[in-house]
Amino acid sequence: MNKLDLGTRLRALRSERGLSLSQLEAATKISSSFLSLVESGKSDITISRLVRLADFFDVELSDLVEGSRVERRPYEVIRDGEGSVLTSTAEGLATRFLGHQRWQLSPRLTDYEVGATLEIAGGGDGAVREIFHHRELFIYVVTGSFEITVRGEPVAISRGDAILIRDGADRVVNTGRRPGRLLIVGVTTGA
């Protein structure tokens, strides 16, 4: 994904709401100088910070990554290699969004480097969930071994295992000795 495109989308959202960088900093606890660098395409942003911004602006993470789509179809074909990729080197994560429109299903592939840990902001209440910004989740381990903490309870899963989660997770850790990949499908149920 182009950093400048993301920065332009973030600046547009902030401007539409009439917010200064200082006001956005106060609301999200992300420094205004850092936000300025992201808006100008001069800095990367972690996925967890991006999720915080999506929550604040009340938009889907995919809208920040892909931008809004006007055309709506009753289907969407995602070819191999298509979809925006959001990389967070600091967190050891790379997520490929497998769809462009606002569907109730939100599939994505996330690659975790060895030892990569994603602490979900909001802790056990599941307020902000990785890319887990959904009420129901299906997670399938494509490769590797993971520990997913749900409401304080760690659950170990490995290649071929799947887990269904209601109301988000607290933490995701790649516990394997190699990079791992998760297929995550979020489902928004109701309003």
C-alpha positions as CSV (number, residue, x, y, z in Angstrom):
1,M,0.0,0.0,0.0
2,N,1.2,3.5,-0.8
3,K,2.0,5.5,2.4
4,L,1.0,8.7,0.6
5,D,-2.5,7.3,-0.3
6,L,-3.1,6.3,3.4
7,G,-1.9,9.7,4.6
8,T,-4.2,11.5,2.2
9,R,-7.2,9.4,3.4
10,L,-6.3,10.2,7.0
11,R,-5.9,13.9,6.4
12,A,-9.2,14.0,4.5
13,L,-11.0,12.3,7.4
14,R,-9.5,14.7,9.9
15,S,-10.3,17.7,7.7
16,E,-13.9,16.5,7.1
17,R,-14.4,16.5,10.8
18,G,-12.8,19.9,11.3
19,L,-10.1,18.5,13.6
20,S,-6.6,19.8,14.2
21,L,-3.7,17.4,14.7
22,S,-3.6,18.4,18.3
23,Q,-7.3,17.5,18.8
24,L,-6.7,14.1,17.1
25,E,-3.8,13.5,19.3
26,A,-5.9,14.2,22.4
27,A,-8.6,11.8,21.2
28,T,-6.3,8.9,20.1
29,K,-3.2,9.4,22.2
30,I,-1.1,9.3,19.0
31,S,1.3,12.2,18.8
32,S,0.5,15.1,16.4
33,S,4.0,15.2,15.1
34,F,3.8,11.5,14.2
35,L,0.3,11.9,12.7
36,S,1.7,14.7,10.5
37,L,4.5,12.4,9.2
38,V,1.9,9.7,8.4
39,E,-0.4,12.2,6.7
40,S,2.5,13.4,4.5
41,G,3.5,9.9,3.6
42,K,6.9,10.2,5.4
43,S,6.3,7.5,8.0
44,D,4.8,4.0,8.4
45,I,2.2,3.4,11.0
46,T,1.6,0.3,13.1
47,I,-1.6,-1.7,12.5
48,S,-2.7,-1.2,16.1
49,R,-2.4,2.6,15.7
50,L,-4.3,2.4,12.4
51,V,-7.0,0.4,14.1
52,R,-7.2,3.1,16.8
53,L,-7.7,5.8,14.1
54,A,-10.3,3.7,12.2
55,D,-12.2,3.3,15.5
56,F,-12.0,7.0,16.2
57,F,-13.2,8.0,12.8
58,D,-15.8,5.1,12.8
59,V,-14.7,3.7,9.5
60,E,-13.6,0.2,8.4
61,L,-9.9,-0.5,8.4
62,S,-10.3,-1.5,4.8
63,D,-11.6,2.0,3.9
64,L,-8.4,3.5,5.2
65,V,-6.3,1.0,3.3
66,E,-8.3,0.7,0.1
67,G,-10.5,3.8,0.1
68,S,-14.2,3.8,-0.4
69,R,-15.7,2.0,-3.4
70,V,-18.7,3.4,-5.1
71,E,-19.7,0.5,-7.2
72,R,-21.4,-2.3,-5.4
73,R,-21.8,-5.8,-6.9
74,P,-23.5,-8.9,-5.5
75,Y,-20.0,-10.7,-5.7
76,E,-16.4,-9.9,-5.6
77,V,-13.6,-12.0,-7.1
78,I,-10.2,-11.6,-5.5
79,R,-7.4,-12.9,-7.7
80,D,-4.1,-14.3,-6.3
81,G,-1.9,-11.4,-5.4
82,E,-4.8,-8.8,-5.3
83,G,-5.8,-6.8,-2.3
84,S,-4.0,-4.1,-0.4
85,V,-1.2,-5.1,1.9
86,L,-0.8,-3.3,5.2
87,T,2.7,-3.9,6.7
88,S,3.8,-3.1,10.3
89,T,7.5,-3.8,10.5
90,A,7.5,-2.8,14.2
91,E,4.9,-5.4,15.1
92,G,6.2,-8.0,12.7
93,L,2.9,-8.2,10.8
94,A,1.7,-8.0,7.2
95,T,-2.0,-8.1,6.4
96,R,-3.5,-8.6,2.9
97,F,-7.1,-7.5,2.7
98,L,-9.1,-10.0,0.6
99,G,-11.9,-7.7,-0.5
100,H,-12.6,-4.1,-1.3
101,Q,-16.2,-3.5,-0.5
102,R,-18.0,-3.3,2.8
103,W,-19.3,-6.8,3.2
104,Q,-20.4,-8.3,6.5
105,L,-17.6,-10.7,5.9
106,S,-14.2,-9.2,6.1
107,P,-11.5,-11.8,5.1
108,R,-7.8,-11.2,5.4
109,L,-4.5,-13.0,5.5
110,T,-2.1,-11.9,8.2
111,D,1.6,-13.0,8.3
112,Y,3.3,-13.0,11.7
113,E,7.1,-13.0,12.0
114,V,8.6,-15.3,14.6
115,G,7.6,-14.0,18.1
116,A,5.3,-11.3,16.7
117,T,2.9,-10.2,19.3
118,L,-0.2,-8.1,18.8
119,E,-1.6,-6.6,22.0
120,I,-5.1,-5.5,21.3
121,A,-5.9,-2.1,22.7
122,G,-8.7,-2.1,25.2
123,G,-7.6,-5.4,26.8
124,G,-10.1,-8.0,27.8
125,D,-13.1,-6.0,26.9
126,G,-12.3,-6.5,23.2
127,A,-12.9,-2.8,22.4
128,V,-10.3,-2.7,19.7
129,R,-9.4,-6.0,18.1
130,E,-6.4,-6.3,15.8
131,I,-7.8,-6.4,12.6
132,F,-10.4,-8.0,14.8
133,H,-12.7,-5.1,14.5
134,H,-15.8,-7.4,14.3
135,R,-18.3,-9.0,16.7
136,E,-17.6,-12.6,15.4
137,L,-14.3,-14.0,14.1
138,F,-13.2,-17.1,12.4
139,I,-9.5,-17.7,12.5
140,Y,-7.8,-20.5,10.7
141,V,-4.1,-21.2,11.1
142,V,-2.6,-21.6,7.6
143,T,0.9,-22.1,8.9
144,G,2.6,-21.9,12.3
145,S,1.6,-22.0,15.9
146,F,-0.2,-19.3,17.8
147,E,-1.5,-18.4,21.2
148,I,-4.7,-16.3,21.1
149,T,-5.9,-14.9,24.4
150,V,-9.7,-14.5,24.6
151,R,-11.0,-12.7,27.7
152,G,-7.8,-13.5,29.6
153,E,-7.8,-17.2,28.6
154,P,-4.9,-18.3,26.4
155,V,-5.7,-20.8,23.6
156,A,-3.0,-22.6,21.7
157,I,-3.8,-23.4,18.0
158,S,-1.5,-24.6,15.2
159,R,-1.6,-25.4,11.5
160,G,-5.0,-26.7,10.4
161,D,-6.7,-25.6,13.6
162,A,-9.5,-23.0,13.7
163,I,-11.1,-20.9,16.4
164,L,-14.4,-19.0,16.5
165,I,-14.4,-16.0,18.7
166,R,-17.3,-13.8,19.9
167,D,-16.5,-10.1,20.8
168,G,-12.9,-10.0,19.9
169,A,-9.6,-11.2,21.3
170,D,-7.0,-9.6,23.7
171,R,-3.8,-10.8,22.2
172,V,-2.3,-12.8,19.3
173,V,1.2,-14.3,19.5
174,N,3.2,-16.3,17.0
175,T,4.6,-19.0,19.3
176,G,6.2,-21.0,16.5
177,R,9.8,-21.1,15.4
178,R,8.9,-19.9,11.9
179,P,6.8,-17.1,10.5
180,G,3.1,-18.0,10.6
181,R,0.0,-17.1,8.7
182,L,-3.6,-16.7,9.8
183,L,-6.7,-16.5,7.7
184,I,-9.0,-14.2,9.6
185,V,-12.7,-13.7,8.7
186,G,-14.5,-11.1,10.7
187,V,-18.3,-11.0,10.6
188,T,-20.2,-7.9,11.7
189,T,-23.5,-9.1,13.2
190,G,-26.1,-6.4,13.4
191,A,-25.7,-2.6,13.8
